[in-house]
């Protein structure tokens, strides 16, 4: 959450990340087993981070840089590793959207994640 919501372009106070994480935990608890597994899959791949370094242990700037790198598109029809990076970014943003999106509840968050 902090790596995304603290980005200058987002203009969200990083202090809000803890509240967003707590909200996400509550929504996550209400999800179906399948939705929780999809979220866990995204978080697991994300945690492997850049070049095997744990994402959560990276400085905030490095985490943000890693996520920005995942969104770079170099071809009209991405495939292989590029598609995997884009899917990771899409999944990560879907999870952040659950935490900071307007009026997200468990069902809406589950639908958002299912579209990834």
Biopython code that builds the backbone (N, CA, C, O; Angstrom):
import numpy as np
from Bio.PDB.StructureBuilder import StructureBuilder

atoms = [
    (1, "UNK", "N", (0.826, -1.185, 0.000)),
    (1, "UNK", "CA", (0.000, 0.000, 0.000)),
    (1, "UNK", "C", (0.872, 1.251, 0.000)),
    (1, "UNK", "O", (0.651, 2.174, -0.785)),
    (2, "UNK", "N", (1.855, 1.274, 0.877)),
    (2, "UNK", "CA", (2.679, 2.476, 1.021)),
    (2, "UNK", "C", (3.423, 2.801, -0.266)),
    (2, "UNK", "O", (3.579, 3.976, -0.600)),
    (3, "UNK", "N", (3.886, 1.788, -0.997)),
    (3, "UNK", "CA", (4.650, 2.039, -2.216)),
    (3, "UNK", "C", (3.807, 2.741, -3.267)),
    (3, "UNK", "O", (4.337, 3.489, -4.089)),
    (4, "UNK", "N", (2.512, 2.510, -3.249)),
    (4, "UNK", "CA", (1.643, 3.131, -4.247)),
    (4, "UNK", "C", (1.050, 4.426, -3.732)),
    (4, "UNK", "O", (1.117, 5.444, -4.421)),
    (5, "UNK", "N", (0.472, 4.420, -2.543)),
    (5, "UNK", "CA", (-0.228, 5.621, -2.079)),
    (5, "UNK", "C", (0.708, 6.756, -1.726)),
    (5, "UNK", "O", (0.265, 7.901, -1.636)),
    (6, "UNK", "N", (1.987, 6.482, -1.524)),
    (6, "UNK", "CA", (2.935, 7.543, -1.185)),
    (6, "UNK", "C", (3.611, 8.140, -2.418)),
    (6, "UNK", "O", (4.418, 9.061, -2.292)),
    (7, "UNK", "N", (3.291, 7.629, -3.604)),
    (7, "UNK", "CA", (3.844, 8.183, -4.829)),
    (7, "UNK", "C", (3.434, 9.644, -4.958)),
    (7, "UNK", "O", (2.275, 9.969, -4.701)),
    (8, "UNK", "N", (4.341, 10.536, -5.346)),
    (8, "UNK", "CA", (3.987, 11.956, -5.471)),
    (8, "UNK", "C", (2.777, 12.207, -6.359)),
    (8, "UNK", "O", (1.975, 13.095, -6.071)),
    (9, "UNK", "N", (2.635, 11.450, -7.417)),
    (9, "UNK", "CA", (1.502, 11.655, -8.317)),
    (9, "UNK", "C", (0.172, 11.310, -7.662)),
    (9, "UNK", "O", (-0.870, 11.827, -8.065)),
    (10, "UNK", "N", (0.195, 10.444, -6.659)),
    (10, "UNK", "CA", (-1.039, 10.052, -5.987)),
    (10, "UNK", "C", (-1.488, 11.111, -4.977)),
    (10, "UNK", "O", (-2.680, 11.237, -4.695)),
    (11, "UNK", "N", (-0.538, 11.868, -4.436)),
    (11, "UNK", "CA", (-0.821, 12.908, -3.465)),
    (11, "UNK", "C", (-1.657, 12.405, -2.284)),
    (11, "UNK", "O", (-2.585, 13.078, -1.835)),
    (12, "UNK", "N", (-1.322, 11.246, -1.803)),
    (12, "UNK", "CA", (-1.973, 10.683, -0.625)),
    (12, "UNK", "C", (-0.944, 10.649, 0.487)),
    (12, "UNK", "O", (0.179, 10.186, 0.287)),
    (13, "UNK", "N", (-1.318, 11.129, 1.640)),
    (13, "UNK", "CA", (-0.408, 11.153, 2.779)),
    (13, "UNK", "C", (-0.008, 9.721, 3.138)),
    (13, "UNK", "O", (-0.886, 8.883, 3.342)),
    (14, "UNK", "N", (1.298, 9.414, 3.222)),
    (14, "UNK", "CA", (1.737, 8.059, 3.563)),
    (14, "UNK", "C", (1.181, 7.564, 4.886)),
    (14, "UNK", "O", (1.108, 6.355, 5.109)),
    (15, "UNK", "N", (0.787, 8.473, 5.766)),
    (15, "UNK", "CA", (0.201, 8.056, 7.045)),
    (15, "UNK", "C", (-1.060, 7.233, 6.797)),
    (15, "UNK", "O", (-1.403, 6.366, 7.600)),
    (16, "UNK", "N", (-1.745, 7.501, 5.696)),
    (16, "UNK", "CA", (-2.965, 6.771, 5.369)),
    (16, "UNK", "C", (-2.735, 5.319, 5.013)),
    (16, "UNK", "O", (-3.686, 4.540, 4.969)),
    (17, "UNK", "N", (-1.503, 4.939, 4.759)),
    (17, "UNK", "CA", (-1.215, 3.562, 4.356)),
    (17, "UNK", "C", (-1.595, 2.567, 5.440)),
    (17, "UNK", "O", (-2.113, 1.493, 5.132)),
    (18, "UNK", "N", (-1.351, 2.897, 6.699)),
    (18, "UNK", "CA", (-1.702, 1.958, 7.774)),
    (18, "UNK", "C", (-3.201, 1.749, 7.854)),
    (18, "UNK", "O", (-3.662, 0.619, 8.019)),
    (19, "UNK", "N", (-3.971, 2.826, 7.740)),
    (19, "UNK", "CA", (-5.424, 2.700, 7.754)),
    (19, "UNK", "C", (-5.925, 1.918, 6.558)),
    (19, "UNK", "O", (-6.854, 1.119, 6.673)),
    (20, "UNK", "N", (-5.302, 2.151, 5.399)),
    (20, "UNK", "CA", (-5.685, 1.430, 4.189)),
    (20, "UNK", "C", (-5.385, -0.059, 4.349)),
    (20, "UNK", "O", (-6.181, -0.902, 3.934)),
    (21, "UNK", "N", (-4.261, -0.377, 4.939)),
    (21, "UNK", "CA", (-3.901, -1.780, 5.158)),
    (21, "UNK", "C", (-4.884, -2.439, 6.116)),
    (21, "UNK", "O", (-5.266, -3.591, 5.910)),
    (22, "UNK", "N", (-5.297, -1.728, 7.157)),
    (22, "UNK", "CA", (-6.270, -2.278, 8.105)),
    (22, "UNK", "C", (-7.620, -2.494, 7.412)),
    (22, "UNK", "O", (-8.277, -3.514, 7.620)),
    (23, "UNK", "N", (-8.020, -1.530, 6.593)),
    (23, "UNK", "CA", (-9.276, -1.682, 5.856)),
    (23, "UNK", "C", (-9.188, -2.882, 4.920)),
    (23, "UNK", "O", (-10.119, -3.683, 4.837)),
    (24, "UNK", "N", (-8.064, -3.001, 4.217)),
    (24, "UNK", "CA", (-7.880, -4.128, 3.311)),
    (24, "UNK", "C", (-8.002, -5.446, 4.063)),
    (24, "UNK", "O", (-8.652, -6.374, 3.582)),
    (25, "UNK", "N", (-7.391, -5.540, 5.228)),
    (25, "UNK", "CA", (-7.448, -6.788, 6.007)),
    (25, "UNK", "C", (-8.893, -7.158, 6.334)),
    (25, "UNK", "O", (-9.260, -8.331, 6.275)),
    (26, "UNK", "N", (-9.706, -6.173, 6.674)),
    (26, "UNK", "CA", (-11.112, -6.448, 6.967)),
    (26, "UNK", "C", (-11.873, -6.925, 5.742)),
    (26, "UNK", "O", (-12.663, -7.866, 5.820)),
    (27, "UNK", "N", (-11.630, -6.269, 4.606)),
    (27, "UNK", "CA", (-12.297, -6.664, 3.358)),
    (27, "UNK", "C", (-11.827, -8.053, 2.942)),
    (27, "UNK", "O", (-12.632, -8.900, 2.557)),
    (28, "UNK", "N", (-10.527, -8.278, 3.021)),
    (28, "UNK", "CA", (-9.926, -9.564, 2.645)),
    (28, "UNK", "C", (-10.561, -10.702, 3.442)),
    (28, "UNK", "O", (-10.832, -11.768, 2.889)),
    (29, "UNK", "N", (-10.796, -10.486, 4.722)),
    (29, "UNK", "CA", (-11.376, -11.527, 5.580)),
    (29, "UNK", "C", (-12.769, -11.940, 5.121)),
    (29, "UNK", "O", (-13.194, -13.066, 5.379)),
    (30, "UNK", "N", (-13.478, -11.052, 4.448)),
    (30, "UNK", "CA", (-14.838, -11.343, 3.997)),
    (30, "UNK", "C", (-14.871, -12.013, 2.620)),
    (30, "UNK", "O", (-15.928, -12.461, 2.176)),
    (31, "UNK", "N", (-13.731, -12.083, 1.950)),
    (31, "UNK", "CA", (-13.698, -12.649, 0.607)),
    (31, "UNK", "C", (-13.836, -14.159, 0.618)),
    (31, "UNK", "O", (-13.622, -14.821, 1.633)),
    (32, "UNK", "N", (-14.202, -14.681, -0.544)),
    (32, "UNK", "CA", (-14.243, -16.130, -0.733)),
    (32, "UNK", "C", (-12.819, -16.678, -0.708)),
    (32, "UNK", "O", (-11.847, -15.930, -0.821)),
    (33, "UNK", "N", (-12.716, -17.977, -0.560)),
    (33, "UNK", "CA", (-11.404, -18.628, -0.562)),
    (33, "UNK", "C", (-10.678, -18.359, -1.882)),
    (33, "UNK", "O", (-9.474, -18.107, -1.887)),
    (34, "UNK", "N", (-11.406, -18.412, -3.001)),
    (34, "UNK", "CA", (-10.782, -18.167, -4.307)),
    (34, "UNK", "C", (-10.225, -16.753, -4.414)),
    (34, "UNK", "O", (-9.115, -16.555, -4.908)),
    (35, "UNK", "N", (-10.996, -15.770, -3.952)),
    (35, "UNK", "CA", (-10.535, -14.374, -4.022)),
    (35, "UNK", "C", (-9.316, -14.168, -3.128)),
    (35, "UNK", "O", (-8.367, -13.486, -3.517)),
    (36, "UNK", "N", (-9.339, -14.752, -1.937)),
    (36, "UNK", "CA", (-8.172, -14.624, -1.054)),
    (36, "UNK", "C", (-6.949, -15.282, -1.684)),
    (36, "UNK", "O", (-5.838, -14.769, -1.548)),
    (37, "UNK", "N", (-7.132, -16.398, -2.364)),
    (37, "UNK", "CA", (-6.010, -17.074, -3.011)),
    (37, "UNK", "C", (-5.447, -16.223, -4.140)),
    (37, "UNK", "O", (-4.230, -16.154, -4.307)),
    (38, "UNK", "N", (-6.319, -15.565, -4.928)),
    (38, "UNK", "CA", (-5.830, -14.678, -5.997)),
    (38, "UNK", "C", (-5.026, -13.527, -5.402)),
    (38, "UNK", "O", (-3.975, -13.158, -5.926)),
    (39, "UNK", "N", (-5.528, -12.963, -4.302)),
    (39, "UNK", "CA", (-4.799, -11.870, -3.635)),
    (39, "UNK", "C", (-3.465, -12.381, -3.108)),
    (39, "UNK", "O", (-2.437, -11.722, -3.270)),
    (40, "UNK", "N", (-3.477, -13.542, -2.485)),
    (40, "UNK", "CA", (-2.238, -14.117, -1.958)),
    (40, "UNK", "C", (-1.228, -14.370, -3.069)),
    (40, "UNK", "O", (-0.031, -14.154, -2.882)),
    (41, "UNK", "N", (-1.707, -14.828, -4.232)),
    (41, "UNK", "CA", (-0.809, -15.081, -5.363)),
    (41, "UNK", "C", (-0.123, -13.791, -5.801)),
    (41, "UNK", "O", (1.085, -13.776, -6.037)),
    (42, "UNK", "N", (-0.899, -12.702, -5.910)),
    (42, "UNK", "CA", (-0.321, -11.416, -6.297)),
    (42, "UNK", "C", (0.710, -10.981, -5.263)),
    (42, "UNK", "O", (1.820, -10.582, -5.615)),
    (43, "UNK", "N", (0.342, -11.059, -3.991)),
    (43, "UNK", "CA", (1.247, -10.606, -2.932)),
    (43, "UNK", "C", (2.512, -11.457, -2.859)),
    (43, "UNK", "O", (3.594, -10.945, -2.572)),
    (44, "UNK", "N", (2.373, -12.754, -3.117)),
    (44, "UNK", "CA", (3.544, -13.640, -3.090)),
    (44, "UNK", "C", (4.525, -13.299, -4.209)),
    (44, "UNK", "O", (5.730, -13.213, -3.974)),
    (45, "UNK", "N", (4.014, -13.104, -5.423)),
    (45, "UNK", "CA", (4.885, -12.749, -6.548)),
    (45, "UNK", "C", (5.514, -11.383, -6.302)),
    (45, "UNK", "O", (6.702, -11.183, -6.552)),
    (46, "UNK", "N", (4.712, -10.452, -5.811)),
    (46, "UNK", "CA", (5.217, -9.118, -5.517)),
    (46, "UNK", "C", (6.328, -9.175, -4.465)),
    (46, "UNK", "O", (7.337, -8.483, -4.598)),
    (47, "UNK", "N", (6.156, -9.972, -3.445)),
    (47, "UNK", "CA", (7.145, -10.053, -2.369)),
    (47, "UNK", "C", (8.487, -10.582, -2.871)),
    (47, "UNK", "O", (9.533, -10.254, -2.311)),
    (48, "UNK", "N", (8.458, -11.405, -3.930)),
    (48, "UNK", "CA", (9.732, -11.893, -4.489)),
    (48, "UNK", "C", (10.557, -10.743, -5.032)),
    (48, "UNK", "O", (11.783, -10.821, -5.100)),
    (49, "UNK", "N", (9.876, -9.676, -5.417)),
    (49, "UNK", "CA", (10.513, -8.409, -5.743)),
    (49, "UNK", "C", (11.554, -8.427, -6.833)),
    (49, "UNK", "O", (11.742, -9.419, -7.537)),
    (50, "UNK", "N", (12.227, -7.294, -6.952)),
    (50, "UNK", "CA", (13.225, -7.143, -8.013)),
    (50, "UNK", "C", (14.459, -8.005, -7.761)),
    (50, "UNK", "O", (15.065, -7.969, -6.690)),
    (51, "UNK", "N", (14.801, -8.763, -8.765)),
    (51, "UNK", "CA", (15.998, -9.612, -8.714)),
    (51, "UNK", "C", (16.086, -10.434, -7.432)),
    (51, "UNK", "O", (17.166, -10.608, -6.868)),
    (52, "UNK", "N", (14.937, -10.939, -6.976)),
    (52, "UNK", "CA", (14.912, -11.816, -5.816)),
    (52, "UNK", "C", (14.978, -11.128, -4.468)),
    (52, "UNK", "O", (14.898, -11.790, -3.434)),
    (53, "UNK", "N", (15.122, -9.803, -4.458)),
    (53, "UNK", "CA", (15.150, -9.070, -3.183)),
    (53, "UNK", "C", (13.728, -8.916, -2.670)),
    (53, "UNK", "O", (12.828, -8.551, -3.427)),
    (54, "UNK", "N", (13.523, -9.188, -1.402)),
    (54, "UNK", "CA", (12.174, -9.101, -0.825)),
    (54, "UNK", "C", (11.627, -7.681, -0.971)),
    (54, "UNK", "O", (12.256, -6.711, -0.548)),
    (55, "UNK", "N", (10.458, -7.580, -1.572)),
    (55, "UNK", "CA", (9.816, -6.300, -1.837)),
    (55, "UNK", "C", (9.604, -5.509, -0.550)),
    (55, "UNK", "O", (9.887, -4.312, -0.502)),
    (56, "UNK", "N", (9.116, -6.164, 0.476)),
    (56, "UNK", "CA", (8.788, -5.468, 1.723)),
    (56, "UNK", "C", (10.017, -4.923, 2.444)),
    (56, "UNK", "O", (9.898, -4.050, 3.304)),
    (57, "UNK", "N", (11.179, -5.429, 2.102)),
    (57, "UNK", "CA", (12.405, -4.961, 2.760)),
    (57, "UNK", "C", (13.133, -3.886, 1.965)),
    (57, "UNK", "O", (14.165, -3.378, 2.404)),
    (58, "UNK", "N", (12.607, -3.542, 0.813)),
    (58, "UNK", "CA", (13.220, -2.514, -0.025)),
    (58, "UNK", "C", (12.822, -1.126, 0.474)),
    (58, "UNK", "O", (11.748, -0.967, 1.052)),
    (59, "UNK", "N", (13.666, -0.125, 0.260)),
    (59, "UNK", "CA", (13.267, 1.252, 0.575)),
    (59, "UNK", "C", (12.053, 1.638, -0.272)),
    (59, "UNK", "O", (11.846, 1.092, -1.356)),
    (60, "UNK", "N", (11.263, 2.571, 0.224)),
    (60, "UNK", "CA", (10.036, 2.966, -0.474)),
    (60, "UNK", "C", (10.306, 3.345, -1.928)),
    (60, "UNK", "O", (9.553, 2.951, -2.819)),
    (61, "UNK", "N", (11.370, 4.104, -2.175)),
    (61, "UNK", "CA", (11.681, 4.512, -3.553)),
    (61, "UNK", "C", (11.953, 3.306, -4.449)),
    (61, "UNK", "O", (11.553, 3.301, -5.613)),
    (62, "UNK", "N", (12.620, 2.300, -3.927)),
    (62, "UNK", "CA", (12.913, 1.094, -4.712)),
    (62, "UNK", "C", (11.632, 0.315, -4.999)),
    (62, "UNK", "O", (11.463, -0.218, -6.096)),
    (63, "UNK", "N", (10.729, 0.247, -4.021)),
    (63, "UNK", "CA", (9.454, -0.448, -4.248)),
    (63, "UNK", "C", (8.647, 0.259, -5.328)),
    (63, "UNK", "O", (8.084, -0.383, -6.215)),
    (64, "UNK", "N", (8.594, 1.597, -5.246)),
    (64, "UNK", "CA", (7.854, 2.366, -6.239)),
    (64, "UNK", "C", (8.484, 2.203, -7.624)),
    (64, "UNK", "O", (7.773, 2.067, -8.619)),
    (65, "UNK", "N", (9.792, 2.215, -7.683)),
    (65, "UNK", "CA", (10.496, 2.050, -8.954)),
    (65, "UNK", "C", (10.208, 0.674, -9.554)),
    (65, "UNK", "O", (9.995, 0.551, -10.760)),
    (66, "UNK", "N", (10.203, -0.345, -8.718)),
    (66, "UNK", "CA", (9.902, -1.703, -9.174)),
    (66, "UNK", "C", (8.500, -1.759, -9.776)),
    (66, "UNK", "O", (8.308, -2.335, -10.847)),
    (67, "UNK", "N", (7.516, -1.163, -9.092)),
    (67, "UNK", "CA", (6.144, -1.176, -9.601)),
    (67, "UNK", "C", (6.022, -0.397, -10.905)),
    (67, "UNK", "O", (5.326, -0.826, -11.825)),
    (68, "UNK", "N", (6.697, 0.746, -10.984)),
    (68, "UNK", "CA", (6.681, 1.506, -12.239)),
    (68, "UNK", "C", (7.282, 0.681, -13.371)),
    (68, "UNK", "O", (6.782, 0.695, -14.495)),
    (69, "UNK", "N", (8.357, -0.038, -13.063)),
    (69, "UNK", "CA", (8.986, -0.890, -14.068)),
    (69, "UNK", "C", (8.066, -1.991, -14.566)),
    (69, "UNK", "O", (8.153, -2.405, -15.722)),
    (70, "UNK", "N", (7.194, -2.460, -13.706)),
    (70, "UNK", "CA", (6.242, -3.506, -14.096)),
    (70, "UNK", "C", (5.217, -2.993, -15.092)),
    (70, "UNK", "O", (4.615, -3.784, -15.819)),
    (71, "UNK", "N", (5.008, -1.691, -15.139)),
    (71, "UNK", "CA", (3.972, -1.124, -16.010)),
    (71, "UNK", "C", (4.495, -0.705, -17.376)),
    (71, "UNK", "O", (3.709, -0.282, -18.223)),
    (72, "UNK", "N", (5.784, -0.808, -17.612)),
    (72, "UNK", "CA", (6.340, -0.388, -18.907)),
    (72, "UNK", "C", (5.938, -1.365, -20.008)),
    (72, "UNK", "O", (6.165, -2.571, -19.911)),
    (73, "UNK", "N", (5.346, -0.818, -21.038)),
    (73, "UNK", "CA", (4.900, -1.625, -22.180)),
    (73, "UNK", "C", (5.836, -1.349, -23.353)),
    (73, "UNK", "O", (6.071, -0.196, -23.716)),
    (74, "UNK", "N", (6.362, -2.413, -23.934)),
    (74, "UNK", "CA", (7.303, -2.232, -25.048)),
    (74, "UNK", "C", (6.775, -2.784, -26.355)),
    (74, "UNK", "O", (7.422, -2.631, -27.391)),
    (75, "UNK", "N", (5.608, -3.428, -26.332)),
    (75, "UNK", "CA", (5.046, -3.972, -27.567)),
    (75, "UNK", "C", (3.525, -3.819, -27.558)),
    (75, "UNK", "O", (2.904, -3.676, -26.505)),
    (76, "UNK", "N", (2.951, -3.851, -28.743)),
    (76, "UNK", "CA", (1.505, -3.703, -28.873)),
    (76, "UNK", "C", (0.768, -4.863, -28.227)),
    (76, "UNK", "O", (-0.278, -4.669, -27.607)),
    (77, "UNK", "N", (1.301, -6.054, -28.366)),
    (77, "UNK", "CA", (0.689, -7.248, -27.804)),
    (77, "UNK", "C", (1.694, -7.943, -26.884)),
    (77, "UNK", "O", (2.367, -8.889, -27.293)),
    (78, "UNK", "N", (1.791, -7.467, -25.644)),
    (78, "UNK", "CA", (2.783, -8.030, -24.718)),
    (78, "UNK", "C", (2.561, -9.524, -24.487)),
    (78, "UNK", "O", (1.428, -10.001, -24.415)),
    (79, "UNK", "N", (3.661, -10.237, -24.375)),
    (79, "UNK", "CA", (3.581, -11.661, -24.067)),
    (79, "UNK", "C", (4.756, -12.020, -23.167)),
    (79, "UNK", "O", (5.635, -11.195, -22.919)),
    (80, "UNK", "N", (4.763, -13.225, -22.694)),
    (80, "UNK", "CA", (5.860, -13.724, -21.877)),
    (80, "UNK", "C", (6.121, -12.880, -20.648)),
    (80, "UNK", "O", (5.186, -12.484, -19.952)),
    (81, "UNK", "N", (7.396, -12.599, -20.375)),
    (81, "UNK", "CA", (7.757, -11.852, -19.165)),
    (81, "UNK", "C", (7.106, -10.468, -19.083)),
    (81, "UNK", "O", (6.748, -10.007, -18.000)),
    (82, "UNK", "N", (6.956, -9.811, -20.239)),
    (82, "UNK", "CA", (6.330, -8.493, -20.215)),
    (82, "UNK", "C", (4.873, -8.597, -19.770)),
    (82, "UNK", "O", (4.416, -7.783, -18.968)),
    (83, "UNK", "N", (4.155, -9.565, -20.268)),
    (83, "UNK", "CA", (2.753, -9.769, -19.877)),
    (83, "UNK", "C", (2.670, -10.113, -18.390)),
    (83, "UNK", "O", (1.767, -9.654, -17.691)),
    (84, "UNK", "N", (3.612, -10.917, -17.916)),
    (84, "UNK", "CA", (3.628, -11.276, -16.489)),
    (84, "UNK", "C", (3.848, -10.043, -15.615)),
    (84, "UNK", "O", (3.208, -9.898, -14.573)),
    (85, "UNK", "N", (4.755, -9.153, -16.037)),
    (85, "UNK", "CA", (4.983, -7.911, -15.279)),
    (85, "UNK", "C", (3.738, -7.047, -15.261)),
    (85, "UNK", "O", (3.368, -6.495, -14.225)),
    (86, "UNK", "N", (3.089, -6.933, -16.421)),
    (86, "UNK", "CA", (1.867, -6.126, -16.502)),
    (86, "UNK", "C", (0.752, -6.721, -15.642)),
    (86, "UNK", "O", (0.007, -5.989, -14.990)),
    (87, "UNK", "N", (0.642, -8.037, -15.644)),
    (87, "UNK", "CA", (-0.374, -8.699, -14.818)),
    (87, "UNK", "C", (-0.094, -8.470, -13.337)),
    (87, "UNK", "O", (-1.019, -8.272, -12.549)),
    (88, "UNK", "N", (1.179, -8.499, -12.962)),
    (88, "UNK", "CA", (1.536, -8.232, -11.570)),
    (88, "UNK", "C", (1.152, -6.815, -11.180)),
    (88, "UNK", "O", (0.573, -6.596, -10.116)),
    (89, "UNK", "N", (1.472, -5.852, -12.036)),
    (89, "UNK", "CA", (1.115, -4.461, -11.750)),
    (89, "UNK", "C", (-0.398, -4.301, -11.659)),
    (89, "UNK", "O", (-0.899, -3.607, -10.775)),
    (90, "UNK", "N", (-1.116, -4.933, -12.560)),
    (90, "UNK", "CA", (-2.577, -4.854, -12.552)),
    (90, "UNK", "C", (-3.141, -5.456, -11.262)),
    (90, "UNK", "O", (-4.043, -4.882, -10.652)),
    (91, "UNK", "N", (-2.619, -6.593, -10.855)),
    (91, "UNK", "CA", (-3.071, -7.217, -9.614)),
    (91, "UNK", "C", (-2.755, -6.375, -8.401)),
    (91, "UNK", "O", (-3.587, -6.229, -7.506)),
    (92, "UNK", "N", (-1.540, -5.810, -8.365)),
    (92, "UNK", "CA", (-1.145, -4.962, -7.231)),
    (92, "UNK", "C", (-2.037, -3.734, -7.146)),
    (92, "UNK", "O", (-2.468, -3.354, -6.058)),
    (93, "UNK", "N", (-2.318, -3.107, -8.292)),
    (93, "UNK", "CA", (-3.177, -1.925, -8.293)),
    (93, "UNK", "C", (-4.609, -2.278, -7.919)),
    (93, "UNK", "O", (-5.292, -1.480, -7.276)),
    (94, "UNK", "N", (-5.074, -3.457, -8.311)),
    (94, "UNK", "CA", (-6.415, -3.891, -7.911)),
    (94, "UNK", "C", (-6.496, -4.026, -6.397)),
    (94, "UNK", "O", (-7.495, -3.641, -5.790)),
    (95, "UNK", "N", (-5.452, -4.569, -5.786)),
    (95, "UNK", "CA", (-5.448, -4.710, -4.333)),
    (95, "UNK", "C", (-5.392, -3.353, -3.645)),
    (95, "UNK", "O", (-6.069, -3.138, -2.639)),
    (96, "UNK", "N", (-4.597, -2.444, -4.176)),
    (96, "UNK", "CA", (-4.541, -1.089, -3.618)),
    (96, "UNK", "C", (-5.897, -0.414, -3.769)),
    (96, "UNK", "O", (-6.357, 0.284, -2.865)),
    (97, "UNK", "N", (-6.534, -0.625, -4.918)),
    (97, "UNK", "CA", (-7.855, -0.039, -5.141)),
    (97, "UNK", "C", (-8.869, -0.499, -4.119)),
    (97, "UNK", "O", (-9.750, 0.265, -3.726)),
    (98, "UNK", "N", (-8.754, -1.734, -3.687)),
    (98, "UNK", "CA", (-9.645, -2.248, -2.647)),
    (98, "UNK", "C", (-9.434, -1.464, -1.355)),
    (98, "UNK", "O", (-10.388, -1.138, -0.649)),
    (99, "UNK", "N", (-8.178, -1.170, -1.059)),
    (99, "UNK", "CA", (-7.850, -0.505, 0.202)),
    (99, "UNK", "C", (-8.143, 0.982, 0.198)),
    (99, "UNK", "O", (-8.531, 1.528, 1.231)),
    (100, "UNK", "N", (-7.970, 1.651, -0.925)),
    (100, "UNK", "CA", (-8.114, 3.107, -0.937)),
    (100, "UNK", "C", (-9.223, 3.597, -1.855)),
    (100, "UNK", "O", (-9.489, 4.797, -1.921)),
    (101, "UNK", "N", (-9.868, 2.682, -2.559)),
    (101, "UNK", "CA", (-10.933, 3.079, -3.472)),
    (101, "UNK", "C", (-12.149, 3.583, -2.724)),
    (101, "UNK", "O", (-12.355, 3.242, -1.559)),
    (102, "UNK", "N", (-12.952, 4.391, -3.387)),
    (102, "UNK", "CA", (-14.133, 4.949, -2.726)),
    (102, "UNK", "C", (-15.173, 3.878, -2.446)),
    (102, "UNK", "O", (-15.606, 3.165, -3.351)),
    (103, "UNK", "N", (-15.563, 3.773, -1.202)),
    (103, "UNK", "CA", (-16.664, 2.902, -0.810)),
    (103, "UNK", "C", (-16.482, 1.429, -1.101)),
    (103, "UNK", "O", (-17.470, 0.719, -1.284)),
    (104, "UNK", "N", (-15.252, 0.945, -1.150)),
    (104, "UNK", "CA", (-15.042, -0.473, -1.419)),
    (104, "UNK", "C", (-15.583, -1.310, -0.268)),
    (104, "UNK", "O", (-15.339, -1.017, 0.902)),
    (105, "UNK", "N", (-16.315, -2.346, -0.619)),
    (105, "UNK", "CA", (-16.714, -3.326, 0.376)),
    (105, "UNK", "C", (-16.167, -4.673, -0.071)),
    (105, "UNK", "O", (-15.508, -4.764, -1.107)),
    (106, "UNK", "N", (-16.431, -5.701, 0.691)),
    (106, "UNK", "CA", (-15.876, -7.007, 0.360)),
    (106, "UNK", "C", (-16.270, -7.496, -1.006)),
    (106, "UNK", "O", (-15.435, -8.018, -1.745)),
    (107, "UNK", "N", (-17.550, -7.334, -1.361)),
    (107, "UNK", "CA", (-18.031, -7.838, -2.650)),
    (107, "UNK", "C", (-17.435, -7.051, -3.821)),
    (107, "UNK", "O", (-17.011, -7.640, -4.816)),
    (108, "UNK", "N", (-17.403, -5.733, -3.701)),
    (108, "UNK", "CA", (-16.837, -4.918, -4.781)),
    (108, "UNK", "C", (-15.351, -5.212, -4.944)),
    (108, "UNK", "O", (-14.854, -5.300, -6.067)),
    (109, "UNK", "N", (-14.646, -5.363, -3.837)),
    (109, "UNK", "CA", (-13.219, -5.679, -3.902)),
    (109, "UNK", "C", (-12.959, -7.023, -4.531)),
    (109, "UNK", "O", (-12.000, -7.195, -5.283)),
    (110, "UNK", "N", (-13.823, -7.984, -4.219)),
    (110, "UNK", "CA", (-13.673, -9.314, -4.796)),
    (110, "UNK", "C", (-13.888, -9.269, -6.306)),
    (110, "UNK", "O", (-13.176, -9.940, -7.054)),
    (111, "UNK", "N", (-14.872, -8.476, -6.762)),
    (111, "UNK", "CA", (-15.110, -8.329, -8.196)),
    (111, "UNK", "C", (-13.912, -7.664, -8.870)),
    (111, "UNK", "O", (-13.508, -8.069, -9.960)),
    (112, "UNK", "N", (-13.339, -6.636, -8.219)),
    (112, "UNK", "CA", (-12.194, -5.938, -8.790)),
    (112, "UNK", "C", (-11.034, -6.905, -8.979)),
    (112, "UNK", "O", (-10.385, -6.901, -10.025)),
    (113, "UNK", "N", (-10.772, -7.730, -7.979)),
    (113, "UNK", "CA", (-9.667, -8.680, -8.064)),
    (113, "UNK", "C", (-9.965, -9.768, -9.090)),
    (113, "UNK", "O", (-9.053, -10.237, -9.770)),
    (114, "UNK", "N", (-11.225, -10.176, -9.212)),
    (114, "UNK", "CA", (-11.584, -11.232, -10.164)),
    (114, "UNK", "C", (-11.347, -10.801, -11.594)),
    (114, "UNK", "O", (-11.170, -11.644, -12.473)),
    (115, "UNK", "N", (-11.342, -9.486, -11.843)),
    (115, "UNK", "CA", (-11.135, -9.014, -13.204)),
    (115, "UNK", "C", (-9.668, -9.028, -13.606)),
    (115, "UNK", "O", (-9.342, -8.801, -14.771)),
    (116, "UNK", "N", (-8.789, -9.291, -12.660)),
    (116, "UNK", "CA", (-7.343, -9.307, -12.944)),
    (116, "UNK", "C", (-6.963, -10.640, -13.537)),
    (116, "UNK", "O", (-5.794, -10.866, -13.850)),
]
sb = StructureBuilder()
sb.init_structure("model")
sb.init_model(0)
sb.init_chain("A")
sb.init_seg("    ")
for serial, (resi, resn, name, xyz) in enumerate(atoms, 1):
    if name == "N":
        sb.init_residue(resn, " ", resi, " ")
    sb.init_atom(name, np.array(xyz, "f"), 0.0, 1.0, " ", f" {name:<3s}", serial, name[0])
structure = sb.get_structure()
